């Protein structure tokens, strides 16, 4: 047993030395990912997308280091918002490829356990992986390319199936995406595949009914109900049509064929950003055989007796810091609460279909419940390294304790150019030029209006994305 103890003590001393060198190099970077990219965030939130794009590319290392997935995703969004749909998809495809090809680097994994998870590559939250395909499909739809859009719809569906398999028999609230199924249905209809469109709309409805309403506060859009009834009718599915008529307490009335159609997507506000919270304790052993346990954040301060050796005067070696950090989301509340489209005297409400803010919070919470053990393992390894050093030198052990606390960080990276929520409306168009007015409504009856023109052709579906970025600063 003594030989085994000496062996592990020697290994720990070696690891501790390497860890100290690495940790000291990283001590200066204590800001969150959002704070380190403040200039980009300010430009993006202010709607200066060209400046945000330039800031994104300012640091050449951004697209090559541990945060390259985030670079690909952020770049894809800012290019889409500039109307550069093909370029946007090139970067989003790189994001998809990175996720699919990612293999764990055991060196960075080990280093993250001795320092913090920011030391390993970011691989994305579940909803972020799904939304890559949403953005790609939107780009193709805007380019009037339904076949590539369907490829993305199928990739999206595969990702959703992977989520279902991954969390089978495990508590996880986001294991399907209702709006993703709507997008698939729209893409199938563009390709004149009403059978698969019906299936996609049915899957969307089931997801809204089973989980979205209760978990994310999003009810079934009325437009989805109409799409489900319409595609059931077009497929000749009498039994299904009758079922959904009773389900929705309505009778479907076939409408005349549309000359054209506008599908309008409203990206409202800004999604949440990650911050961290931590449990921090300072243990100071003083004279009189007492040690003090202090946690200022929680208002804890208590003493307890300990066995004491030496002269009892206390010193650097008596200092011990214990800290473990976890990620959390901060919300950015959007200014506008609802919006509608007006055309030829008719009003079409933009219905919320996706609450990205709520999904992000639930994904992180569910993940942390599963991965709490990783954080505690990191804490245990740091404590083991400190113990090994204290065995040789109490003062150096205190230094390791301090470095352990200072390098302890949560992973605060996330896709921070996502909207707070997504809403949509389907609007019939007449042949020729159509004038459409968008009305966005804020608090206290305030509202803004913007006009658009769309030139429609018989049987053509036009897609348009509109973003309102006005949001509050990040807050709990």
SVG drawing of the C-alpha trace seen along z (x, -y; Angstrom):
<svg xmlns="http://www.w3.org/2000/svg" viewBox="-68 -54 76 56">
<polyline fill="none" stroke="black" stroke-width="0.4" points="0.0,0.0 2.9,-2.4 4.4,-1.8 1.0,-2.5 0.5,-5.7 4.0,-6.9 3.4,-6.1 0.2,-8.1 1.7,-11.0 4.5,-11.2 2.1,-11.2 0.0,-13.9 3.1,-16.1 4.0,-15.9 0.4,-16.7 0.3,-19.5 3.5,-21.1 2.2,-21.0 -1.2,-22.2 0.3,-25.2 2.1,-26.4 -1.0,-26.1 -3.3,-27.6 -1.0,-30.7 -1.1,-31.4 -4.9,-31.4 -5.5,-33.4 -5.8,-36.7 -8.9,-35.5 -11.7,-35.5 -14.3,-37.3 -17.3,-35.3 -17.4,-34.6 -20.0,-37.4 -17.8,-39.9 -14.8,-39.0 -16.8,-39.7 -18.5,-42.8 -17.6,-44.9 -19.1,-42.4 -22.2,-42.0 -22.8,-45.7 -22.5,-46.2 -24.8,-43.2 -27.4,-44.3 -27.4,-47.8 -28.2,-46.4 -24.8,-47.4 -24.4,-44.0 -21.5,-45.0 -19.5,-46.3 -20.3,-43.1 -19.1,-41.0 -15.8,-42.9 -15.3,-42.5 -16.0,-38.8 -13.2,-38.4 -10.8,-40.8 -9.2,-38.0 -7.8,-35.4 -7.6,-32.8 -11.4,-32.9 -12.1,-30.4 -9.3,-28.0 -9.2,-27.7 -11.5,-26.1 -14.3,-28.5 -14.4,-27.8 -17.9,-26.2 -19.2,-29.5 -17.4,-31.4 -19.0,-29.4 -22.5,-29.8 -22.2,-33.5 -20.7,-34.1 -23.6,-32.3 -26.1,-34.5 -24.5,-37.8 -24.1,-36.9 -27.7,-35.8 -28.8,-39.1 -26.8,-40.9 -28.6,-38.8 -25.5,-36.8 -27.4,-33.4 -24.9,-31.3 -21.9,-32.5 -24.0,-32.0 -24.5,-28.4 -20.8,-27.8 -20.1,-28.7 -23.1,-26.9 -22.0,-23.8 -18.6,-24.0 -20.5,-24.2 -22.4,-21.0 -19.2,-19.2 -17.4,-20.2 -20.1,-18.7 -20.4,-15.5 -16.6,-15.0 -15.7,-16.0 -13.6,-13.6 -12.7,-14.1 -9.1,-15.2 -8.1,-13.4 -5.4,-16.0 -7.8,-18.9 -10.4,-16.8 -7.8,-16.1 -6.7,-19.7 -10.3,-20.8 -10.6,-18.6 -7.6,-20.2 -8.6,-23.8 -12.0,-24.4 -14.2,-23.3 -13.3,-26.4 -10.0,-24.6 -11.7,-22.2 -13.5,-22.9 -17.1,-24.0 -19.4,-21.5 -22.8,-23.2 -26.0,-22.7 -28.7,-20.4 -31.0,-23.2 -28.0,-25.0 -27.2,-21.8 -30.8,-21.7 -31.0,-25.4 -28.0,-25.2 -30.2,-23.3 -33.1,-25.8 -30.9,-28.6 -29.5,-26.6 -33.0,-25.6 -34.1,-29.3 -31.2,-30.3 -32.1,-27.8 -35.7,-28.7 -34.8,-32.4 -32.7,-31.3 -35.8,-29.4 -34.0,-26.1 -36.4,-23.6 -34.3,-20.5 -31.3,-21.6 -33.8,-23.0 -35.3,-19.5 -31.8,-18.0 -31.5,-20.3 -34.9,-19.4 -33.9,-15.7 -30.7,-16.5 -32.7,-18.4 -35.0,-15.4 -32.0,-13.1 -30.7,-15.3 -34.1,-15.3 -34.1,-11.5 -30.6,-11.4 -31.9,-13.5 -34.8,-11.1 -32.5,-8.1 -29.9,-9.9 -32.4,-10.7 -34.6,-7.7 -36.0,-6.9 -34.2,-9.9 -35.7,-13.2 -35.1,-15.7 -37.7,-18.3 -36.1,-19.2 -36.1,-16.0 -38.1,-17.2 -38.6,-20.5 -42.1,-21.5 -41.1,-24.4 -38.5,-22.3 -41.3,-20.0 -43.3,-23.0 -40.3,-24.1 -40.0,-20.6 -43.7,-20.7 -43.2,-24.0 -40.2,-22.6 -42.1,-19.5 -45.0,-21.5 -42.7,-23.6 -41.6,-20.3 -45.2,-19.3 -44.9,-16.4 -48.1,-16.9 -48.0,-13.5 -44.7,-14.1 -45.9,-17.7 -48.9,-16.3 -46.7,-13.9 -44.4,-16.9 -47.4,-19.1 -48.8,-16.2 -45.5,-15.7 -45.4,-19.4 -48.9,-19.4 -48.1,-16.4 -45.0,-18.1 -46.8,-21.4 -49.5,-19.4 -47.3,-17.0 -44.5,-19.3 -44.2,-22.8 -47.3,-24.3 -46.4,-23.1 -42.6,-23.3 -41.9,-26.3 -45.1,-28.3 -45.8,-28.0 -49.3,-26.9 -50.2,-25.3 -50.3,-28.1 -53.6,-28.5 -51.8,-28.5 -50.4,-25.0 -54.0,-23.7 -55.1,-25.1 -52.0,-23.5 -52.8,-20.1 -56.4,-20.2 -55.5,-21.4 -52.9,-18.7 -55.2,-16.0 -57.8,-17.1 -55.3,-17.3 -54.1,-13.8 -57.7,-12.5 -57.2,-11.4 -60.9,-11.5 -60.4,-9.8 -57.6,-12.1 -59.5,-15.2 -62.5,-14.2 -60.3,-13.6 -58.6,-17.0 -61.9,-18.8 -63.2,-17.4 -59.9,-18.0 -59.9,-21.7 -63.7,-22.1 -64.0,-23.4 -65.1,-22.4 -62.5,-22.7 -63.6,-24.7 -61.3,-24.2 -60.0,-27.6 -59.4,-28.4 -55.9,-27.9 -53.6,-30.8 -51.9,-32.9 -48.8,-33.0 -47.9,-33.1 -45.6,-34.9 -44.1,-33.0 -42.8,-35.7 -40.5,-34.7 -40.0,-37.2 -36.9,-36.8 -37.6,-38.8 -35.1,-39.9 -31.9,-38.3 -31.4,-34.9 -29.9,-34.4 -26.2,-34.5 -24.3,-32.3 -22.9,-33.5 -21.7,-31.5 -22.6,-30.9 -20.3,-29.3 -20.1,-27.8 -17.1,-29.4 -15.6,-28.7 -12.6,-30.1 -11.1,-28.2 -8.7,-30.0 -7.1,-28.1 -6.1,-30.4 -4.8,-30.3 -6.7,-28.6 -7.3,-25.5 -10.2,-27.0 -10.9,-27.2 -13.3,-29.6 -15.5,-28.6 -16.5,-31.7 -18.9,-32.0 -19.7,-35.7 -22.2,-35.1 -24.4,-32.9 -23.7,-34.9 -22.1,-31.9 -19.5,-32.3 -18.9,-29.7 -16.0,-28.3 -15.1,-24.8 -12.3,-23.3 -9.5,-21.5 -6.4,-19.7 -3.4,-21.9 0.3,-21.4 3.3,-23.6 3.4,-27.0 -0.2,-27.8 0.5,-31.2 -1.0,-30.5 0.5,-31.4 0.1,-31.1 -0.2,-27.3 -3.3,-27.8 -5.2,-29.2 -7.5,-27.0 -10.0,-28.0 -12.6,-25.7 -14.6,-26.8 -16.8,-25.0 -18.5,-26.9 -21.5,-26.1 -23.0,-27.8 -26.3,-29.6 -28.2,-31.7 -29.0,-35.4 -32.1,-36.5 -32.3,-39.4 -35.9,-40.4 -37.2,-41.6 -38.7,-45.1 -41.5,-44.0 -44.2,-41.7 -46.2,-40.9 -46.4,-41.8 -48.8,-41.5 -48.9,-41.8 -51.5,-43.9 -52.3,-43.5 -55.3,-44.6 -57.3,-45.3 -56.6,-41.9 -54.5,-41.4 -52.4,-38.3 -50.9,-37.8 -47.3,-36.6 -47.7,-33.6 -44.9,-32.5 -43.7,-29.1 -40.4,-28.8 -39.3,-30.2 -35.5,-29.8 -35.0,-31.5 -37.1,-29.0 -35.6,-26.0 -32.0,-27.2 -32.8,-27.4 -34.3,-23.9 -31.5,-22.3 -28.9,-23.7 -30.8,-22.7 -31.4,-19.2 -27.8,-18.9 -26.4,-20.1 -28.5,-17.5 -26.8,-14.8 -23.3,-16.3 -23.0,-17.5 -20.6,-14.6 -18.1,-16.1 -18.0,-19.4 -17.5,-17.4 -14.8,-15.3 -13.0,-18.4 -13.2,-19.6 -12.0,-16.3 -8.9,-16.3 -8.0,-19.8 -8.3,-18.9 -6.1,-15.9 -3.5,-18.0 -3.6,-20.4 -3.3,-17.6 -0.2,-16.2 1.5,-19.6 0.6,-20.2 2.3,-16.8 5.6,-18.4 5.0,-22.0 2.0,-23.6 2.7,-27.1 2.9,-25.7 -0.3,-23.8 -2.0,-27.1 -0.7,-28.5 -2.3,-25.5 -5.5,-26.1 -5.5,-29.7 -4.8,-28.8 -7.5,-26.1 -10.0,-28.7 -8.9,-31.3 -8.9,-28.9 -12.3,-27.4 -14.7,-28.6 -17.9,-27.5 -18.2,-27.1 -20.0,-30.4 -19.9,-29.9 -23.1,-29.7 -24.5,-30.8 -25.3,-34.4 -26.7,-35.7 -29.8,-33.5 -33.1,-35.3 -35.2,-35.2 -38.2,-33.8 -39.3,-32.9 -42.8,-33.8 -44.3,-33.3 -47.3,-33.9 -48.5,-32.6 -50.1,-35.3 -51.8,-34.9 -50.6,-37.2 -52.1,-38.4 -50.3,-38.2 -48.0,-41.1 -46.8,-43.6 -48.1,-43.3 -47.7,-46.0 -47.3,-44.5 -47.1,-46.5 -45.5,-45.1 -46.7,-46.4 -44.6,-45.6 -46.0,-46.4 -44.0,-47.2 -44.9,-48.1 -47.5,-50.8 -49.2,-50.7 -46.1,-51.8 -45.7,-50.5 -43.6,-50.7 -44.5,-50.1 -42.5,-49.1 -43.6,-48.6 -42.4,-45.9 -43.2,-45.1 -43.3,-41.5 -43.8,-40.6 -45.7,-37.4 -46.1,-34.8 -48.8,-32.0 -47.8,-29.1 -44.7,-30.7 -43.9,-30.9 -41.8,-33.8 -39.8,-33.7 -38.8,-36.7 -36.9,-37.0 -37.2,-40.1 -35.2,-40.6 -35.9,-43.0 -32.9,-43.1 -34.1,-45.5 -33.6,-43.8 -32.7,-44.4 -29.2,-43.9 -28.6,-40.4 -30.3,-39.8 -31.3,-37.1"/>
</svg>
